[in-house]
Each structure stands twice: as C-alpha cells, then as structure tokens.
Amino acid sequence: MTYPVIVTQKAKDDLRHYFALAANHAPETAARWLNRFEDALQTLFRRSPAIPRVVR
C-alpha cells in the first residue's frame, strides 16, 4: 500500500528550526543529517509514482 506524501508548512518550519539548533553545535553533522532526511523524503515520493505529490 502506498500513501501520498504531504509536507506541511509547520513541518518545513520545524525542520528549519531543528536544523538551525543542531548547526549551532555541530554544523557538519547537521548538514549530513539534513541531507539524509531529504534523501529519505525523496524515497517516499519515488515509492508512490501514481499518487500526486503534495508539498505545501
């Protein structure tokens, strides 16, 4: 079973906030974490090609 991926504005804001917090303490680690997160999000999009992508 597949599900649509919806990224809300709150989710985007939270991601920016927590990335900024982490980057203040360990910038390189925060960048790697963000890259892994974005890669994981893209796999969700690729797993359900028949479902329209909704990004708000």
N, C-alpha and C positions, 0 to 999 in steps of 0.2 A: 504494500500500500504506500502511496506517496501523498505528500501534503504540500500545499503552497507555502512559500517562504515569505513572510511579511516582516519587514524591518521597520518598526515604528520610529517616529521622531524621538520618543523617550529612549528607545534602545540605542539610537545613534548618539544621543546626548550622554547617556550613561557610559557608553564605550569611550567617548572623548574624555569624560571626567576621569574614569579609572586609568586610562592610558596616561593622562597628564600626571596623576598621582604617582604611578609607577615610574614614569620617566624622570620625575624629580629625584628619585632614589637610585634608579639603575636604567639609564637611557637605552643602552644596547639591549638589555634584557626586555625592556618594554617594547622596543621595536620588533624584536623576534616574536614576542607574544602576539603583538598586533598582526604581524604577517601570518602567523599560524592561524589566528582567529579568522582572518579574511579568507585564507585558503579553505578552511573548514566550511565557512559560509558558502563559498563558491561550489563546494561539492554538493551541498543541499540543492542549489539551483540546477546542477547538472543531473542529479538523480531523478528529477521530475520534469523532463523536457516538454511534456504535453500540457503542463499546467502553466498558465501565465505567471510571470514574475511580478510581484507587487512590492515595490520599495517606496516607502513614503518619506 
